[in-house]
């Protein structure tokens, strides 16, 4: 990429897309193309085709998706599968029709089998059964990876796929019905502190292990790979370290300075026992994460407070 290229960031107002947008601005890129969902419905093929024909982007970061936590994924199963397939199919095909030089498709670590060996290597894709609660979303993302590879194979398109681990960052979703675990804990512990509640109930046993990556670190990785990676398949992006949900909750409790108690509700589902990414591939390419979990959570909590 050079500073004059036209770059489309699909999903620029979301946590990932906004981080990529900030990174490109920081690096001096000014010819950036963005559209809100009200301006361009990526689920509508005719709108997407028309947009690409008009704007003719050189590069595409496909960060737009319908996302949510365990409850949302499990409740709106048809929506998560159908709408994500629509979004990625439309953008990837329109990129091909309009000779986009390079496209990056962003997936999710939930593509890997529920009981895959840890840490998760890229080659574990499609080697076992998915976690049932987010299977529709995972299937959509797997289809996106395979679609990128198919366009590469059939048409010679330079489309790459990256699989971030669990993310958190600025512009995260704090809606308790469909947010992920880290922002949900931030909101619930903050509200408990303000309301002087004696305890906060946390879903599950607290034993599952999760890896968390600051979204601005992900943006750094995406920018790096857009310049240094041109191969088929996928690349994991993560920190290579994980933490139990219990210790995560205790860390957030400490940062927020909530004085109450944490109670873990074992009647609620835990989800996948462990999800740790093997990041040896991206580390070998020359990139590694730089923001510690404590520093990252402190930054996003200040961002959360600023928007109350």
N, C-alpha and C positions, 0 to 999 in steps of 0.2 A: 504494500500500500504506500502511496505517496500523498502528500498534503492536499493535492488537488483532486484526488479521486472522490467520486460521489459514493457515499457510504450510507446505506439504509440500516437503521437500528430498529428492528421490529420488536415492539414491547418496550419502548424507551422510558415509559413512566413506571415500569415495574422495578423491583429491587435489582435484578440483574441488568436489565436494559439501561437503567439510569446510571448504574456503576460503569458500564461500558461507555456510555455517552460522556460521563465525567472524565474517563481516562482518555478518550479521543480528543476532547477539548484541551486537556492538560498537555497532550502531545502536539498540539498545534493544528489539528485537523478542523477545518471550518466548513467544508462542503458536505455537511451531514444532513441526512433526510430522515424526518420523523413524522409520524401521524398518530393521533390519538385513535382509540377504537371508535369514537363517534365520527371521526373524519374518514376512517378506512376500516371496514369490517373485514378482517383477514379470513373470516369464515366464508365470505362471499367471493366465489371464484371470479365472477365478472368484474367486481370492484378491484380485486388484486391484479388481474390481467391488465386492466385499464391503467392502474397506478404504475405498474412496471413499464408499460409502453410509454407513458408520459415522462417518468422520472429517469429511467435508464440508469439505475445504480450500477456501479462497478463492483462493489463489495456489499455483502449482506451478513448481518449478525441476526440470526433467528432466535431471539430471546422471548418471543411472545408465546404464551401458553395459558390454558386454564389450569390453575394450580390450587392446592389446598392441603389440609392435614388429613389425618386418618378418618375423622368423622365425615368431612366433605367428600373425600375419595370414595368412601364406602357407601355413602348415601346417594350421590349423584353419579352413579357408575356409567350410565349411558351418556350423560353430558361430557364427562371427562374423556371418554373414548372418542365419541363422535366429533366433538368440537376441536380437540387437539389434532385429530386426523385431518380435519378440514383446514385448520390453520397451516400446518406444516406441508400438506400436499399442495395447497394453493401457492405458497411462497416458494417452495422448491421448484415446482413446475414452471412458474412464472419467471424464476431466475434463469432456468434453462432456455425458455423461449426468447429471453431478452439478453442472452449472452453475458450474464454476470460472470466476472472473472473468478470470484471465489465466494463461497458461502460457508458460514459456520453454523451448524445446528447444535443447539444446547439441549441436552437431555437431562437425565437424573439418575442418581445411584440406585433408584428403585427398579431399574431394568434388570438387576442381577437376581438370580434365584434366592429365595428366602434363606435356604440353608447352605448356600455356597461356602466353600472354604474361605477363611479370612487370613490376610486381607484380600479384598476383591480385585482380581486381575482382569484385564480387559478380555482375555480369552474365555472367561467364565460365562459370557453372554450365551443364553439359550442352552444351558447345560442342566437346568432343573426347574422345578415349579416356583412360580412367583409368589410373593406375599399376597394372600387373598384380598386384603383390605384395599390395596391400591393397584390391583392387577390391571384394571382398564387403563389407567394413566400410564403404567409401565408398558403395556402392549402398544399404546400409541407412540411412545418414545422409541421403542424398539423398531417399530415400523419406520420412524423417521431416520434412524441410523441406516437401516437397510435401503431406504429410498435414496439417501445420499450416495451410498455405495453403488446402487443400481444405475443411477444417472452417471456416476463416474465410469462404471464399466461399459454402459451402452453408448454414452454420448461424450465421454472424456471430460466431464465436468469436474472442476476442482472443488468438490464439496467435502468438508470435514465435519466430524462429530466429536463433541466433547461432553464428558459426563461429570458434572460437578457433584461433590458430596453434599450433605445437608448445608444449606446456606442461611446466613443471617446478615443483616446490614441496614443501611439507610433505605427508607421507603418500604420497609417490610410491612407485612399484613398482620395487624394485631386484633383482627376480628376473632373472637373466641370460638365461633362456630367452624371456621375454615382456615385458621392459622396453623402454622407448624409449632412444634413443641417449644423452641427457644423464645420466639416472640410472645407466645401464649403465656409462658411462665413470667416473662417480664411484665406483661400487663396484669396478670392475676396477683403477683406479689406486690406490685406497685399499688394496686387498688386495695389490697389487704392492709398495706401500710397506712394508706390515707384513711381507711375506715376503721383502723385499730382492731382488725379481726384477730382472734387468738391463734388461728391456724389456717393453713391453705391445704386443700386436698389436691393431690397430684395423681393423674391417671397412671395405673399400673403399679408394678412392684418397685420401680426405680432401678432395676437391674440391667435393662438393655443398654448396650454400649453404642454410642453415636459419635460421629466425627462432624465437626462444624468448621466451615470455612467462611471467612469474612468476604462479603460480596465484592469489595474493592480489590481484594486479592484475586478473586476469580476474574475480574476485569483485566487485571495485569496479565494473568495467564492467557486469556482470550486474545489480547493484543499481541502477546508474544507468539502464540501459536499461529495467528493469522499471517505472521511474517516468516515463521520457521518450520511449519509443518504442512505437508502437502500429500499425505498418504491416506489410503482407505482405512476403514475400521474406526475405532474410537480411542480417545485419550481420556483417562481419568484425571480429574483435577481435585485435589484435596490437600490436607495437611500431613496425612500419614500417621496421625495420632487420634485417639478417641477418649471418651469420658462417659461414665455411667450417667443415666438420667438423674439419679439421686445426687451425684456430685455436681452435675450441671445446675440442678435446682438450688443446691447449697451455695454454689458460686454466685448465682444471680441474687439469691437472698442476701449474701454478703455485700454485693455491689449496690443493691437497692437499700440496704440497711433495714431490712424488715426484721423486727424482733420476734415475730411469732414462730409457731411450730409448723413443720411440714408433715403431712400425713399421706401415706401412699395407699391408694385404693386398688387393692389386688383383684377386685372384681372387674376392673376395666382392662381392655386389651393392651398388651405390651408392644405388639407388632413384632418385627424382625428382631431376634435376640441380639445381633450385632451387625453393624455395617461400617466397615473400615475399608477405605480404598487403598489399593496398592498404587502408589504414585511414583514407582521407580521409572516408568516410561517417561513421564513429563520431567522428572528430575534429571534423567539422562539427556533430555533435550535442552536442558539448561535453565529450568525454572523451578522455584520452590516458594511456598507461602511464607509470608514475613510477619503477619499480625497474630499475636498471641490471643487466645480465647478471652482472657481477662481484659486485655486492652480493647478488643473488638466489642465485647459486651458493654464495657464502660462507654465507648463511643456511641453505640446505638441507643443506650439508655438515655444519654443526654439528648440525642435526636428525638427519641420518644417524648421526653419531657417538653422539648421545645415546640411540639405540635399539639399539646393538650389545650 
